[in-house]
Each structure stands twice: as structure tokens, then as C-alpha cells.
Amino acid sequence: MDITATNLVKSFKDNHVLRGLNLEIREGKITVIIGGSGSGKSVLLKLLIGLLPPDAGAILVNGQDITKLSELALYPVRRQFGMIFQTGGLLNSLTVGENVALGLREHRLVPPDQISQIVHEKLALVNLADKENEMPANLSGGMKKRVSIARALTLNPRVILYDEPTAGLDPPMAENIDSLILNLNQQFGVTSVIVTHDMISAFKLAHMVNMLHDGKIVASGSPAEFRESHEPIIHDFIKRK
């Protein structure tokens, strides 16, 4: 699924977050967005999935401008997206299996007697089949993010948006999450959009890296092009990491 954002503008009162942003996301590729804290990366993800409306600009999803759609018309578009929040976004009152089944039950996508099998299959994909009856409070941060990915996969999304998927994780667990994202892309051809500060992950995973600065994408290129760049904004950001 191709996604093109054109001249996106978004402000919150006097805070001008996006100032004419342009971005291209290609089907089946891993697109990484980097930038400083507060630069608008998470806001951009919410715009792409229609959770926030832009003040101006267009977001084309396979050629259809979703900014023109009503809330009802947005529903089938959102169904094609999975969103992985930074904290995992699990409901602490539900077991792991119940969290993963949530979308299937809410949307009534399959007969009830098929839900258990699908939940088990998706948890197996993220190597957590043995945690189905655990409560989220008993899981590590990395496990919670893997459960969140399993939950997204139950809806068979064509695009998965990741908000800081390795934030707060130790290096081995971050490596585990990176490998999972890469495997999903290679095995299922899922289009992935990743917001991250983690340059190790960015360079390992990205087909295309985009740098968000001062409300715009100021540079786009392959990981190799970013490593070799002499642009001060890029060089200083990468060096800090």
C-alpha cells in the first residue's frame, strides 16, 4: 500500500508541529522517520492513520485522499493499518490472549470458535505462545510490545505503524524487536513505518530513512546515504546517537 503525504500542516494553538511536510511511503518497504524529541513524529503517525485531521494538506492512501473522508468512510481504511504504541497499549485487566483477541471480538471478523486458534497463531509468530494466559503486569517491556504486534497482526494489516518500538528496551530485547519487524516485512510483505531515536535499529531496518526537522522532512535517503551525509543537521543527529 503506497502512502503519500503532501504539504501537511498541523498546529496545536501556537505550537506549529508540521509546516508543509511531504513524505512518500512505498508498499512492502520499511520507512523510518527520525528526528528530535517533540519534532512531531508521533503526530505524523496519527495523521497517517486518520486519528488526527491535518489543518491543511493531503494524505493519499493508494491514491485516495483520506483527509476528505468522513469518520464512517475512514473505518475501512483504518482496518488496513496496525498501530504499535510506544508503551504497548495493552489493557491490564485482560490476559495476553484476551488482549490479542480484542480486535477480532470488537469487529466480529471471525466466528467465535475460530478466535482461540488465531490468537495462538499470532502469539506463536512473536514467540509468546506460552504467555497466552499471563497478565500484562507479569511481562517485560519487550514482551508487551511483542503482544501488541501480535494483536495488530490478527487484523491482517497491510501497513503497521510503530511508535518508538525499541524505546526503553535493553540491547538484546531491542535486537529481538528489530528481528521481528524485519521478519514480518520479509515473510508477509507488510509495509512498515517506524518512528525511532534508535539509529542502530534505523540503519538495520530501513529501506528509506526520513529526517523530520522544523516541521518538514529535510532529508530522505538510504541508510548508507545518511551515514555518508555531511549535512550538519543529519551529521549532528547521527553523531549524538
C-alpha positions as CSV (number, residue, x, y, z in Angstrom):
1,M,0.0,0.0,0.0
2,D,1.5,3.3,-1.1
3,I,1.0,6.3,1.1
4,T,1.9,9.9,0.1
5,A,1.6,12.9,2.4
6,T,1.7,16.3,0.7
7,N,2.1,19.7,2.3
8,L,0.8,18.5,5.7
9,V,0.2,21.3,8.2
10,K,-0.7,20.6,11.9
11,S,-0.7,23.0,14.8
12,F,-1.9,22.9,18.4
13,K,-2.7,26.5,19.2
14,D,0.7,28.3,19.0
15,N,2.7,25.1,18.6
16,H,3.2,24.7,14.8
17,V,4.2,21.0,14.7
18,L,4.1,20.3,10.9
19,R,4.8,23.0,8.4
20,G,4.2,21.7,4.9
21,L,5.6,18.1,5.3
22,N,6.0,15.8,2.3
23,L,6.6,12.1,2.7
24,E,6.4,9.0,0.4
25,I,5.9,5.5,1.8
26,R,6.3,2.7,-0.6
27,E,4.4,-0.6,-0.5
28,G,6.2,-3.5,1.1
29,K,9.1,-1.3,2.3
30,I,10.3,-0.3,5.8
31,T,10.2,3.5,6.1
32,V,11.9,5.0,9.1
33,I,11.3,8.5,10.4
34,I,13.9,10.1,12.7
35,G,14.0,13.4,14.4
36,G,14.4,15.1,17.8
37,S,12.0,14.9,20.7
38,G,8.9,17.0,20.1
39,S,9.6,17.2,16.4
40,G,6.1,15.8,15.5
41,K,6.9,12.2,14.6
42,S,4.1,10.7,16.7
43,V,1.7,13.3,15.5
44,L,2.6,12.3,11.9
45,L,1.8,8.7,12.6
46,K,-1.7,9.7,14.0
47,L,-2.3,11.8,10.8
48,L,-1.4,8.9,8.6
49,I,-4.0,6.6,10.2
50,G,-6.6,9.3,10.4
51,L,-6.6,9.6,14.2
52,L,-5.9,13.3,13.8
53,P,-7.0,15.6,11.0
54,P,-4.4,17.9,9.4
55,D,-5.0,21.6,9.2
56,A,-4.0,21.5,5.6
57,G,-2.5,19.1,3.0
58,A,-3.4,15.7,1.7
59,I,-2.7,12.1,2.7
60,L,-3.2,9.7,-0.3
61,V,-3.6,6.0,0.6
62,N,-3.4,4.1,-2.7
63,G,-4.4,7.3,-4.4
64,Q,-7.4,8.2,-2.1
65,D,-7.2,11.3,-0.1
66,I,-8.2,10.2,3.4
67,T,-8.4,13.7,4.7
68,K,-11.6,14.2,2.7
69,L,-13.3,11.1,4.2
70,S,-16.0,11.1,6.8
71,E,-15.4,9.2,10.0
72,L,-17.6,6.4,8.7
73,A,-15.7,6.2,5.4
74,L,-12.4,6.2,7.3
75,Y,-13.3,3.0,9.1
76,P,-12.4,0.5,6.3
77,V,-9.1,2.4,5.6
78,R,-8.1,2.2,9.3
79,R,-8.8,-1.5,9.2
80,Q,-5.8,-1.9,6.9
81,F,-3.5,-0.4,9.4
82,G,-2.0,-1.7,12.6
83,M,-0.6,0.7,15.3
84,I,2.0,-0.2,17.8
85,F,2.1,2.3,20.6
86,Q,5.3,3.1,22.5
87,T,4.1,1.6,25.7
88,G,2.4,-1.4,24.0
89,G,-1.1,-0.1,24.8
90,L,-2.3,-3.3,26.5
91,L,-5.3,-3.5,28.8
92,N,-4.0,-4.6,32.2
93,S,-7.4,-6.1,33.2
94,L,-7.2,-8.6,30.3
95,T,-4.9,-11.6,29.8
96,V,-2.4,-11.6,27.0
97,G,-4.7,-13.8,24.9
98,E,-7.7,-11.6,25.6
99,N,-5.7,-8.5,24.6
100,V,-4.7,-10.2,21.3
101,A,-8.3,-11.3,20.6
102,L,-9.7,-7.8,21.3
103,G,-9.9,-6.6,17.7
104,L,-11.4,-9.8,16.5
105,R,-14.1,-9.7,19.1
106,E,-14.8,-6.0,18.7
107,H,-15.1,-6.1,14.9
108,R,-16.7,-9.6,14.8
109,L,-14.4,-10.5,12.0
110,V,-14.5,-14.3,12.5
111,P,-16.8,-16.8,14.2
112,P,-16.1,-17.0,18.0
113,D,-14.9,-20.6,17.8
114,Q,-12.0,-19.6,15.5
115,I,-10.7,-16.8,17.7
116,S,-8.6,-19.0,20.0
117,Q,-6.7,-20.6,17.1
118,I,-5.9,-17.2,15.5
119,V,-4.7,-15.8,18.8
120,H,-2.4,-18.8,19.3
121,E,-1.1,-18.5,15.8
122,K,-0.3,-14.8,16.2
123,L,1.3,-15.2,19.6
124,A,3.5,-18.0,18.1
125,L,4.7,-15.6,15.4
126,V,6.1,-13.3,18.1
127,N,7.4,-16.3,20.1
128,L,4.9,-15.8,23.0
129,A,2.6,-18.8,22.5
130,D,3.3,-19.9,26.1
131,K,2.2,-16.5,27.6
132,E,-1.5,-16.6,26.4
133,N,-2.9,-16.8,30.0
134,E,-0.4,-14.3,31.6
135,M,-1.4,-10.9,32.7
136,P,0.4,-7.9,31.2
137,A,1.8,-6.8,34.6
138,N,3.9,-10.0,34.6
139,L,5.5,-9.3,31.2
140,S,8.7,-7.4,30.4
141,G,8.6,-4.2,28.3
142,G,9.8,-6.2,25.2
143,M,7.1,-8.8,25.7
144,K,4.4,-6.2,25.9
145,K,5.5,-4.8,22.6
146,R,5.5,-8.2,21.0
147,V,2.0,-8.9,22.3
148,S,0.9,-5.5,20.8
149,I,2.4,-6.6,17.5
150,A,0.5,-10.0,17.7
151,R,-2.7,-8.1,18.4
152,A,-2.2,-5.9,15.3
153,L,-1.5,-9.0,13.2
154,T,-4.9,-10.6,14.0
155,L,-6.5,-8.0,11.7
156,N,-4.1,-8.8,8.8
157,P,-3.0,-5.2,8.3
158,R,-1.3,-4.1,5.1
159,V,0.6,-1.4,7.0
160,I,2.0,-1.4,10.5
161,L,2.9,1.9,12.2
162,Y,5.5,1.6,15.0
163,D,6.0,4.4,17.6
164,E,9.5,4.0,19.1
165,P,9.3,0.2,19.2
166,T,12.7,-0.2,20.9
167,A,12.4,2.7,23.4
168,G,13.3,1.6,27.0
169,L,14.5,-1.8,26.0
170,D,17.9,-3.3,26.7
171,P,20.1,-4.1,23.7
172,P,19.2,-7.8,23.4
173,M,15.4,-7.2,23.6
174,A,15.8,-4.3,21.1
175,E,17.5,-6.7,18.8
176,N,14.7,-9.1,19.2
177,I,12.1,-6.5,18.3
178,D,14.2,-5.4,15.2
179,S,14.3,-9.0,14.0
180,L,10.6,-9.4,14.5
181,I,9.9,-6.3,12.4
182,L,12.2,-7.4,9.7
183,N,10.8,-10.9,9.6
184,L,7.2,-9.6,9.3
185,N,8.3,-7.4,6.4
186,Q,10.1,-10.2,4.6
187,Q,7.6,-13.0,5.3
188,F,4.3,-11.1,4.8
189,G,5.4,-8.1,2.8
190,V,3.9,-5.8,5.4
191,T,4.5,-2.1,4.8
192,S,6.2,-0.7,7.9
193,V,6.5,2.9,9.1
194,I,8.8,3.3,12.1
195,V,9.4,6.4,14.3
196,T,12.5,6.0,16.3
197,H,15.5,7.6,18.0
198,D,17.4,4.3,17.8
199,M,19.9,4.7,14.9
200,I,21.1,1.1,15.2
201,S,17.5,0.0,14.5
202,A,17.0,2.6,11.9
203,F,20.1,1.6,9.9
204,K,19.4,-2.1,10.3
205,L,15.7,-2.0,9.2
206,A,15.2,0.9,6.8
207,H,14.8,0.8,3.1
208,M,14.4,4.6,3.4
209,V,15.3,7.0,6.2
210,N,13.5,10.3,6.5
211,M,14.6,13.1,8.9
212,L,11.9,15.3,10.4
213,H,13.1,18.8,11.5
214,D,11.3,22.1,11.9
215,G,8.0,20.6,10.8
216,K,9.3,19.2,7.5
217,I,11.1,16.2,6.0
218,V,14.5,17.8,5.4
219,A,16.3,14.7,4.1
220,S,15.4,11.3,2.6
221,G,17.7,8.5,1.6
222,S,19.1,5.0,2.2
223,P,20.9,4.2,5.4
224,A,24.2,4.4,3.5
225,E,23.4,7.8,2.2
226,F,22.6,9.0,5.7
227,R,25.8,7.6,7.1
228,E,27.8,9.4,4.4
229,S,25.9,12.7,4.6
230,H,27.9,15.8,5.5
231,E,24.7,17.9,6.1
232,P,25.1,19.4,9.6
233,I,21.6,18.5,10.8
234,I,22.0,14.9,9.8
235,H,25.6,14.5,10.9
236,D,25.0,16.0,14.3
237,F,21.8,13.9,14.9
238,I,23.5,10.7,14.0
239,K,26.7,11.6,16.0
240,R,24.6,12.2,19.1
241,K,23.2,8.7,18.8
